[in-house]
């Protein structure tokens, strides 16, 4: 069974930094981070291809950095200069090559508050 295990997250003050990681149990293609707040649809934060091409939501450009380690099937999200509006549950998504479909992680809470 495919598993995506997320780690990181927590409480941080505005202007602070936090890192997330997500390890997939199988070889992954495109890997992405999404976030969701109650009452709103899940939104794409950033994505990265196996070749390292990245895409960011305008709201996080210049503050967040997505990276990956293909040997470990792991994707990372470094979040700097965090704002209260970054508060959300962050979900990892990965395209699993062997199954030809996308899977979601369990989600991890990020709270930016003083």
VMD Tcl script that draws the C-alpha trace (Angstrom):
set ca {
  {0.00 0.00 0.00}
  {1.33 3.42 -0.94}
  {2.11 5.68 1.96}
  {3.00 9.35 2.15}
  {4.31 10.24 5.60}
  {4.51 13.90 6.47}
  {6.52 15.47 9.25}
  {7.18 18.95 10.49}
  {4.61 21.63 11.08}
  {3.62 23.19 14.37}
  {3.30 26.63 15.88}
  {5.56 29.49 14.84}
  {5.52 33.25 15.34}
  {4.98 35.62 12.41}
  {8.21 36.13 10.54}
  {9.52 32.76 11.62}
  {10.47 29.67 9.65}
  {9.30 26.10 9.51}
  {10.13 23.05 7.42}
  {7.93 20.21 6.23}
  {8.91 16.89 4.72}
  {6.96 14.11 3.05}
  {8.36 10.67 2.32}
  {6.65 8.47 -0.25}
  {6.95 4.72 -0.04}
  {7.39 4.37 -3.81}
  {8.98 6.15 -6.75}
  {7.24 9.45 -7.38}
  {6.80 11.75 -10.29}
  {5.41 15.22 -9.63}
  {5.33 16.03 -5.91}
  {3.37 18.93 -4.48}
  {2.31 20.70 -1.33}
  {-1.25 21.93 -0.88}
  {-2.90 23.68 2.03}
  {-6.43 24.06 3.28}
  {-8.25 26.18 5.82}
  {-11.73 25.35 7.09}
  {-14.45 26.39 4.69}
  {-12.13 26.90 1.75}
  {-10.96 24.60 -1.04}
  {-7.54 23.03 -0.94}
  {-5.02 25.20 -2.79}
  {-1.72 24.42 -4.45}
  {1.27 25.89 -2.63}
  {4.17 24.52 -4.66}
  {5.10 21.61 -6.89}
  {8.31 20.07 -8.20}
  {9.06 17.60 -10.98}
  {11.63 14.80 -10.76}
  {13.89 17.00 -12.82}
  {13.63 19.83 -10.31}
  {11.33 22.21 -12.13}
  {9.29 24.14 -9.60}
  {6.04 26.06 -9.50}
  {4.77 28.31 -6.69}
  {1.56 30.03 -5.75}
  {1.96 33.78 -6.02}
  {1.22 34.15 -2.32}
  {4.34 32.20 -1.31}
  {6.85 33.16 -4.01}
  {10.09 34.38 -2.50}
  {9.21 32.97 0.93}
  {8.76 29.22 0.41}
  {11.15 26.79 -1.24}
  {10.22 23.32 -2.44}
  {12.90 20.69 -2.99}
  {13.15 16.93 -3.27}
  {15.48 13.99 -2.89}
  {14.63 11.46 -5.57}
  {16.71 8.73 -3.97}
  {14.55 9.00 -0.85}
  {11.26 9.76 -2.65}
  {11.00 12.73 -0.31}
  {9.79 16.26 -0.89}
  {10.51 19.21 1.38}
  {8.94 22.60 1.91}
  {11.00 25.29 3.61}
  {8.76 28.13 4.74}
  {10.34 31.46 5.69}
  {8.87 34.83 6.64}
  {5.68 33.12 7.69}
  {2.48 35.13 7.97}
  {-0.72 34.44 9.92}
  {-2.48 33.84 6.61}
  {-0.16 30.87 6.02}
  {-1.98 29.08 8.82}
  {-3.53 25.92 7.38}
  {-3.32 22.16 7.21}
  {-0.59 21.33 4.72}
  {-0.93 18.21 2.56}
  {1.63 16.42 0.49}
  {0.58 15.01 -2.88}
  {2.61 12.68 -5.05}
  {2.13 10.99 -8.40}
  {3.14 7.38 -7.84}
  {4.66 6.09 -11.05}
  {3.94 2.39 -10.51}
  {0.21 3.00 -9.93}
  {-0.26 5.86 -12.36}
  {-2.22 7.96 -9.90}
  {-1.87 10.57 -7.17}
  {-1.87 10.00 -3.43}
  {-2.27 12.34 -0.46}
  {-0.45 12.56 2.83}
  {-2.32 12.75 6.12}
  {-1.86 16.49 6.53}
  {0.06 18.49 9.09}
  {-1.07 21.64 10.89}
  {0.91 24.84 10.51}
  {-0.13 27.69 12.77}
  {1.42 31.15 12.52}
  {0.51 33.20 15.54}
  {2.05 35.40 18.19}
}
mol new
graphics top color blue
foreach p $ca { graphics top sphere $p radius 0.5 }
foreach p [lrange $ca 0 end-1] q [lrange $ca 1 end] { graphics top cylinder $p $q radius 0.2 }
display resetview
